[in-house]
Amino acid sequence: MTEVQRVNIGEQHPAPYKALIALSSEVDAAAAAAGLDPLLVELLRIRASQINGCAFCLRMHTRDALKKGESPDRIAVLPAWAETGYFSETDRAALRLTEAITLVSDGHVSDEEFSAAAAVLTAEQISAVAWLATVMNAFNRVSITSRYQVGN
């Protein structure tokens, strides 16, 4: 059985990839301006990557979160965040919205999910979380499609 050689789409078309990186920087600035904790930003990236099964992004953002001072316990229980006491009301609202956006094919972002976020987050924070999820999902798809290697 021969393995299909994947095209690294970021290398094949560097201009769109650089634009995605630039967009990510703009989204980071928007998240900071909205007052989102940098540790929460990394957790949102990790959670989207967990849902999408992107090993490359999981490794990268887990390392980034740990370097920034995130608790290994919070990272360990992230898939079951709703069942723990580790996360603030803001964290929970942002995680719930990120999951809804990442799982958009399961029924879109429902009014219930959006209202739950709006009850806790400001409009600026909702927008920043939505952009974080959008960009992270794009990076996950680039990494997964290109089969970025992890651990070889």
Buried (B, 14 or more C-beta within 10 A) or exposed (E): EEEEEEEBBBEEEEEEBEEBEEBBEEBBEBBEEBEBBBBBBBBBBBBBBBBBEBBBBBBBBBEBBEEEEBEEEBBEBBEEBEEEEBBEEBBBBBBBBBBBBBBEEEEEBEEEBBEBBBEBBEEBBBBBBBBBBBBBBBBBEBBBEBBBEEEE
